[in-house]
Amino acid sequence: MAIRLGLGLPQMRQYDIGRDIPAVAGAAEEMGYASLWVFERVLFPEPATQGLYGVPGLPWPDQYRHVAEPMVSLTLAAAATSRARLGTSVLVAPLHIPFQLARTLATLDAASGGRVVAGFGTGWSLDEYAAAAVAPFEKRGAVLDELLDVCRAVWGPDPVAHEGGLTTVAPSLVGPKPARPIPVLLPASSPRATRRLVDRADGWMPVATGPRKLADDWRRIQDVAAERGRDRPLEVVVRANAAYSAKPLESGDRQPFHGSVDQIVDDLAAHAAPGLDEFLVDLQGATRDAEELKDVAAAVYEGVRTMGV
């Protein structure tokens, strides 16, 4: 069975959000993309108090200067499509009030006919935490755990009740309910995060940085799942952060998924492995406008299917 393909939606500053998100979403669904995805960046500090991903001196990419709010973006895509799954990769959990986010996701799932996929993470930007977080950076794991608890309660049967560090819900009717159980995807960048993934999530969402590392990380997660007695499969959705170039890049210093359509397709094929369910290909950062994004997305889709991935 072929690996499913998903596409990142155009949230960055070169796009007209209200026009381009629905247009790209509808076109991608017609091309055959199985899912549409949004990500979250809430600000671009100048100067930043820390480097990208917390790495000292690593600059933030210019694409992060202007990123549309993810849930509004996904709602625009939902209204323009009827089949594609609607995913977040990822929402930074501590930047959201758990109860409100759970209700927003449930409402979008009900409105879209059961198409939402909830990818959550804990983030890394101290500047974003200072501006928007519901708890200090040091408590980010606990906030994610509570968000998962609140989602389970809000998405489950009434009466909903919950008492936690951030959220108290007296026994209440809370609707609308999701059209079906919303899948939750998590990363697994540490032993604690891996245990959370195995114990509490429906799937794993890694960022692909090389075939060997992806395969090694997947074996590690499978080992932890076996140790902890998980008896149901994990969905695996691999995020490929692509940077399209009209001309092929020299192979020496080329990063994975950077380069021409053929190079991006070759990298996707190299990362394909047993157990992988879906590639999320995010092409929006290096395309000039929505028309080029659609053209490149179509070429990538055709190239992947031609290779039989």
C-alpha positions as CSV (number, residue, x, y, z in Angstrom):
1,M,0.0,0.0,0.0
2,A,1.3,3.4,-1.0
3,I,2.4,5.9,1.7
4,R,-0.2,8.7,2.1
5,L,0.9,12.2,1.3
6,G,-0.1,15.4,3.1
7,L,0.7,19.0,2.3
8,G,1.5,22.0,4.5
9,L,-0.9,24.9,3.9
10,P,0.3,28.4,3.0
11,Q,0.5,30.4,6.3
12,M,3.5,32.6,5.6
13,R,3.8,36.3,4.7
14,Q,4.1,35.8,0.9
15,Y,0.5,34.4,0.8
16,D,-2.9,36.0,0.8
17,I,-4.3,34.0,3.7
18,G,-8.0,34.3,2.9
19,R,-7.6,33.6,-0.8
20,D,-4.6,31.2,-0.9
21,I,-5.4,28.8,1.9
22,P,-8.7,27.7,0.5
23,A,-7.3,27.6,-3.0
24,V,-4.3,25.5,-2.1
25,A,-6.4,23.2,0.1
26,G,-8.9,22.5,-2.6
27,A,-6.3,22.0,-5.3
28,A,-4.3,19.7,-3.1
29,E,-7.3,17.5,-2.3
30,E,-8.0,17.2,-6.0
31,M,-4.4,16.2,-6.7
32,G,-4.7,13.4,-4.3
33,Y,-3.2,14.7,-1.1
34,A,-4.7,12.8,1.8
35,S,-4.2,15.5,4.4
36,L,-3.6,19.2,4.9
37,W,-1.5,20.6,7.8
38,V,-0.8,23.8,9.7
39,F,1.9,24.7,12.2
40,E,2.3,27.3,14.9
41,R,4.6,30.2,15.4
42,V,3.1,33.1,17.3
43,L,5.8,35.8,17.0
44,F,9.3,36.6,15.7
45,P,11.4,38.3,18.4
46,E,14.0,40.9,17.3
47,P,16.4,40.3,18.8
48,A,15.6,36.7,19.9
49,T,16.6,35.8,23.5
50,Q,17.7,32.4,22.2
51,G,18.5,30.7,18.9
52,L,16.2,28.5,16.8
53,Y,15.2,25.4,18.7
54,G,17.0,26.8,21.7
55,V,20.4,26.3,19.9
56,P,22.7,29.3,20.8
57,G,23.4,31.5,17.8
58,L,21.2,29.6,15.3
59,P,19.1,32.3,13.6
60,W,15.3,32.0,13.2
61,P,14.4,31.6,9.5
62,D,12.8,34.6,7.8
63,Q,9.7,32.5,7.0
64,Y,8.8,32.7,10.7
65,R,8.4,36.5,10.6
66,H,4.7,36.2,9.7
67,V,2.7,33.0,10.3
68,A,-1.1,32.8,10.3
69,E,-2.9,31.5,13.3
70,P,-3.2,27.7,12.8
71,M,-6.8,27.0,13.8
72,V,-8.2,29.9,11.7
73,S,-6.0,28.6,8.8
74,L,-7.3,25.0,9.2
75,T,-10.9,26.3,9.4
76,L,-10.4,28.0,6.0
77,A,-9.1,24.7,4.6
78,A,-12.0,22.7,6.1
79,A,-14.6,24.9,4.3
80,A,-12.9,24.4,0.9
81,T,-12.5,20.6,1.1
82,S,-14.6,17.5,1.8
83,R,-12.2,14.5,2.1
84,A,-8.7,15.5,3.2
85,R,-7.7,15.1,6.9
86,L,-7.0,18.4,8.7
87,G,-4.0,18.2,10.9
88,T,-1.9,20.3,13.2
89,S,1.9,19.8,13.1
90,V,2.1,21.0,15.7
91,L,0.1,23.1,18.1
92,V,2.3,24.3,21.0
93,A,0.2,23.0,23.9
94,P,1.3,25.5,26.6
95,L,0.3,28.4,24.4
96,H,-3.4,27.4,24.7
97,I,-6.0,27.2,27.4
98,P,-6.7,23.5,27.5
99,F,-10.5,23.6,27.7
100,Q,-10.8,26.2,25.0
101,L,-8.5,24.3,22.6
102,A,-10.3,21.0,23.2
103,R,-13.6,22.6,22.4
104,T,-12.2,24.3,19.2
105,L,-10.8,21.0,17.9
106,A,-14.1,19.2,18.7
107,T,-16.1,21.8,16.9
108,L,-13.9,21.7,13.9
109,D,-14.1,17.9,13.8
110,A,-17.9,18.0,14.0
111,A,-18.1,20.7,11.3
112,S,-15.7,18.9,8.9
113,G,-17.3,15.4,9.3
114,G,-14.6,13.9,11.4
115,R,-11.4,15.0,9.7
116,V,-9.2,16.6,12.4
117,V,-5.9,15.2,13.5
118,A,-4.4,16.8,16.6
119,G,-0.6,17.1,16.7
120,F,0.6,18.6,20.0
121,G,4.1,19.6,21.2
122,T,5.7,21.6,24.0
123,G,7.6,24.1,21.9
124,W,11.0,25.6,22.6
125,S,10.8,29.4,22.3
126,L,11.2,31.3,25.6
127,D,9.9,34.4,23.8
128,E,6.7,32.7,22.8
129,Y,6.2,31.4,26.3
130,A,6.7,34.9,27.8
131,A,4.1,36.3,25.5
132,A,1.4,33.6,25.5
133,A,2.0,30.6,27.7
134,V,-0.5,29.5,30.4
135,A,2.4,28.2,32.6
136,P,6.2,28.7,32.8
137,F,8.5,26.9,30.4
138,E,9.7,24.6,33.1
139,K,6.1,23.1,33.4
140,R,5.6,22.5,29.7
141,G,5.4,18.7,30.0
142,A,2.8,19.0,32.8
143,V,0.7,21.4,30.7
144,L,0.8,18.9,27.7
145,D,-0.3,16.1,30.1
146,E,-3.2,18.2,31.4
147,L,-4.2,19.2,27.8
148,L,-4.4,15.5,26.9
149,D,-6.6,14.9,30.0
150,V,-8.9,17.8,29.2
151,C,-9.3,16.7,25.6
152,R,-10.2,13.2,26.7
153,A,-12.8,14.6,29.0
154,V,-14.3,17.2,26.7
155,W,-14.4,14.9,23.7
156,G,-15.9,12.1,25.8
157,P,-19.5,11.6,27.0
158,D,-21.4,14.1,29.1
159,P,-21.3,15.0,31.9
160,V,-17.7,16.3,31.5
161,A,-15.8,16.8,34.7
162,H,-12.1,17.5,35.3
163,E,-9.9,18.9,38.1
164,G,-6.3,19.7,37.4
165,G,-3.6,22.3,37.9
166,L,-4.9,24.6,35.2
167,T,-8.5,23.5,34.5
168,T,-11.5,22.7,36.7
169,V,-14.7,21.7,35.0
170,A,-17.7,21.1,37.2
171,P,-19.9,18.3,35.8
172,S,-21.3,19.9,32.7
173,L,-22.7,19.3,29.2
174,V,-20.0,20.3,26.7
175,G,-20.6,20.3,23.0
176,P,-20.5,19.8,20.2
177,K,-18.7,16.4,20.4
178,P,-16.2,15.3,17.7
179,A,-17.7,13.3,14.9
180,R,-15.4,10.5,15.9
181,P,-12.4,10.0,18.3
182,I,-9.8,12.6,17.2
183,P,-6.4,11.0,16.7
184,V,-3.6,12.6,18.8
185,L,-0.1,12.7,17.4
186,L,3.0,13.5,19.5
187,P,6.7,13.9,19.0
188,A,9.2,11.8,21.0
189,S,12.4,13.8,21.6
190,S,13.2,12.5,25.1
191,P,12.6,9.4,27.2
192,R,9.8,11.1,29.0
193,A,8.2,12.2,25.8
194,T,8.6,8.7,24.4
195,R,6.7,7.2,27.3
196,R,4.0,9.8,26.9
197,L,3.7,9.0,23.2
198,V,3.5,5.2,23.8
199,D,1.1,5.5,26.7
200,R,-1.2,8.3,25.6
201,A,-1.1,9.0,21.8
202,D,-2.5,7.5,18.7
203,G,0.6,8.3,16.6
204,W,4.1,9.6,16.3
205,M,5.0,12.7,14.3
206,P,8.8,13.1,13.8
207,V,10.6,15.6,11.7
208,A,12.7,13.8,9.1
209,T,16.4,14.7,9.1
210,G,17.8,11.6,7.6
211,P,16.7,8.0,6.9
212,R,19.1,6.3,9.4
213,K,18.0,8.6,12.3
214,L,14.3,8.1,11.4
215,A,14.8,4.3,11.4
216,D,16.7,4.3,14.6
217,D,14.1,6.5,16.4
218,W,11.3,4.3,15.2
219,R,13.0,1.1,16.5
220,R,13.5,2.8,19.8
221,I,9.9,3.8,20.0
222,Q,8.8,0.2,19.1
223,D,11.1,-1.1,21.8
224,V,9.5,1.2,24.4
225,A,6.0,0.2,23.2
226,A,6.8,-3.4,23.7
227,E,8.3,-2.8,27.2
228,R,5.2,-0.9,28.2
229,G,2.8,-3.4,26.8
230,R,1.2,-1.3,24.1
231,D,-1.1,-3.6,22.1
232,R,-2.3,-1.2,19.4
233,P,-0.3,0.2,16.5
234,L,1.0,3.7,16.3
235,E,0.3,5.8,13.2
236,V,3.5,7.4,11.9
237,V,3.3,10.7,10.1
238,V,6.7,12.1,9.1
239,R,7.1,15.8,8.6
240,A,9.4,16.8,5.7
241,N,10.4,20.4,5.9
242,A,11.2,21.1,2.2
243,A,12.9,24.0,0.5
244,Y,12.2,24.0,-3.2
245,S,14.7,25.2,-5.7
246,A,14.1,25.5,-9.5
247,K,17.6,24.1,-10.1
248,P,19.1,21.1,-8.4
249,L,21.4,21.8,-5.6
250,E,24.9,20.4,-5.3
251,S,24.9,17.2,-3.3
252,G,27.9,18.1,-1.0
253,D,26.2,20.4,1.5
254,R,22.6,19.7,0.6
255,Q,20.2,19.2,3.5
256,P,17.4,16.6,3.1
257,F,14.4,17.8,1.2
258,H,16.2,20.9,-0.1
259,G,16.5,21.2,-3.8
260,S,14.6,20.5,-7.0
261,V,11.4,18.5,-7.2
262,D,13.4,15.4,-8.2
263,Q,15.7,15.8,-5.2
264,I,12.8,16.2,-2.8
265,V,11.1,13.1,-4.3
266,D,14.4,11.2,-4.0
267,D,14.6,12.1,-0.3
268,L,11.1,11.1,0.3
269,A,11.8,7.7,-1.3
270,A,14.9,7.3,0.8
271,H,13.0,7.9,4.0
272,A,10.2,5.5,3.2
273,A,10.3,2.5,5.5
274,P,7.9,-0.2,6.8
275,G,5.6,1.2,9.5
276,L,5.5,4.7,8.0
277,D,2.0,5.7,7.2
278,E,2.2,9.2,5.8
279,F,4.6,12.0,4.7
280,L,3.6,15.6,5.5
281,V,5.5,17.6,2.9
282,D,5.7,21.3,3.8
283,L,6.8,23.2,0.7
284,Q,5.4,26.7,1.5
285,G,8.6,28.3,2.8
286,A,10.5,28.6,-0.5
287,T,7.7,29.0,-3.1
288,R,7.0,32.6,-4.3
289,D,3.2,32.4,-4.2
290,A,0.2,30.1,-4.2
291,E,0.5,29.3,-7.9
292,E,4.0,28.1,-7.6
293,L,3.2,26.2,-4.4
294,K,0.4,24.3,-6.2
295,D,2.7,23.6,-9.2
296,V,5.5,22.2,-7.0
297,A,3.0,20.2,-4.9
298,A,1.5,18.6,-8.0
299,A,5.0,17.8,-9.3
300,V,6.1,16.3,-6.0
301,Y,2.9,14.2,-5.8
302,E,3.3,12.9,-9.3
303,G,7.0,12.1,-8.7
304,V,6.4,10.2,-5.6
305,R,3.6,8.1,-7.1
306,T,5.7,7.5,-10.2
307,M,8.4,6.1,-8.0
308,G,5.9,3.8,-6.4
309,V,6.5,5.1,-2.8
